[in-house]
Amino acid sequence: MQAYTVASGIIVDEGQVVFVQNRRRNGSLDWSTPGGVVDPGEQVLEALGREVVEETALTVAGWSPLLYTVDVDFIGRDLTLHAQIFVAQGYAGSLHIDDPDEVVVDGRWVGHEEALALLDHSPQWVAQPLGHALGSILAPSGATASSGATQWRYDVTGGPGGFSATLLDGPSSR
């Protein structure tokens, strides 16, 4: 069984959030917030800081408590994914895309409506929880984190040619 831990960061400034476009192994493109796989021996927030710098050239001053998690079980593929998502608490630098892994191919600051439109092309297990979180983070009240992490769980069938995700647990399933 391959089990990956992924960290992702939501970086917000003046009602906009950083989104990056990822080129997948099958050549497809989708959008998400920056982040990536936690390497063996790395701490989650250490990996997140490294990934954000590599993908965006932004340096984050600190991270919120855990905002939400996503657990994905890829049925029939002996693969699981555990994602932990945090909100940046300050950053320095200017957005610049030059990913050494050549996965991130574009990036931009987007408002709430554009973020939701870009997520239409992302996997459900990315789009649904992130869209839910952005609803409160980018709301006029300016909330940056909720009290207590929200948990999302999905079963995914299919392969790179077409995935089908089933939400097992999350705010939308209650």
N, C-alpha and C positions, 0 to 999 in steps of 0.2 A: 504494500500500500504506500503510495506516495502522498505525503501530507505536507502542504505548503502553508506557511504563515506569511501573510501580506500585511503591510502597513500602508495607510493612505492618509494624506493630509489635506484638509480644507483650508485654503488660504483666502481670506476675505479682506477687501479694502474698498471703502466707499461704495458699498452695495454691489460689488462685483467679486467674483470668485475665479481663481485660476483653474482652467481646464486644459488638459493635454490630450492630444490625439495619438492613439497607439496603433501601430501597424502589427497585426497578429501574424502568427506563422503561416496562416493560409492566405495572407495578403489583405484580409479585410481590415477596415479602419473603424475605430470606435473612440468615444470620448470618456474621460473620467477625470478625477482629481489626481495629482501626482502621487507616486508611491511605488512600492514594489515588494519583491520577496525579501524576507528577513533571512540573511545568510546564517549558516551554522555558527554558533558562538556569539552572534550579535544580539544586542538587546533591541526590542521593538522600536523604541523611540530613536535609538542610535541609527538603525537601518532607515527609518523614515527620514531623518535629517539628511543622511547620505543620499538617498534616492531623490529627495526634493532638490538638493543642490545639483546632482547629476542631470536631472531632467529639466530644471527650470532656471538654474543659476541663482535662485533665491535662497537666502540663509534665514532659517526660522529661529527666532529668539527662544521660544519655548512652546510647549503644547498643552492643550486643555486636558482635563481628565478624559478618559475613554468616552467617546460620543456614542458609537454603536459598533456592533460586531456583525459579521456575516459569515455563516458556515454553509458551505456548499459541498454536497456529496454527489460526485459524478458517478451515477449508477452504471455498473458494468465496466468501468474504466480503472478501478482501484486507485482513485484519485480523490483527495479531499482538499478543500481550501478553507482556511480560517483567516478572515480579514479583520483588522482592527483600525478604526477610523478616529482621527483626532482633528481638532481645530487649532490652527496656528495662533499663537499669542504674540504677534509682532513678527516682522520680517525685515530684511534689508536686501537691497539689490534691485536689479531690473530684470524682468522676464526675458530670458534668452534660451532658445532650444538648441541643444547640441549634445544629445544623449549618447554616451559612449556605447551603450548597448544597442543603439539604433532602433529602439522600439518606439520611443516618442518622436514623432515627426512634425508636430505642430503644437502650438500653445497660444492661449489668449486669455485675457480677462473678459468675463461674460457676466451679464446681468441674469436675474432669475429666469425670465422667459426664454432667453437664448440657451441657458443651461438646460432647461427642461427639453427644449427642441433638440439639442445635441444628444441628450440622453436617450432619445427615441431610437438611436442607432447603436446603443450599448446593450450588453446582456441584461436580462431582467434582474439578476442578482447584484448588479452594479446600479442600474437605473432606478429601481424602486426604492431601495433604502436611501440612496444619495438624494433623489428627488424629494423624498419625505423630509430629510434633514435640512435641505436647502430652504424648504418652505418656512422653517422657523428661523434659520440663521440669517436669511436675506430679507426677512419680514421687516416692516418699518420699525418695529420695536428694537431691532438690532440684537436679538439674542445670539449668544455665541456657543452655548452648550446647554444641554438639558441636565437635570439632576438624575444621575443613574444612567448607565449605558442601555440602549435599546438593543435587543438581540433579534436577528433575522436568520432563518434557516430555509434552505432550498434543497430539493433533489433535482438533479439535472440528468436528462437522458439525451442520447444522440451524440453527434460528434461535430467536428469543425465545419462540416457542411450544413449543419442545422441543429441547434440545441433546443430543447424544450425544458423549461424550468417550472417546477411546482413549488409555490410558497407553502412551507410547512408551519412556520411561526414568524410573527412579526406584527407590528401595529396594524397592518392592513388585513391580517387574518383573524383578528380578535373581534 
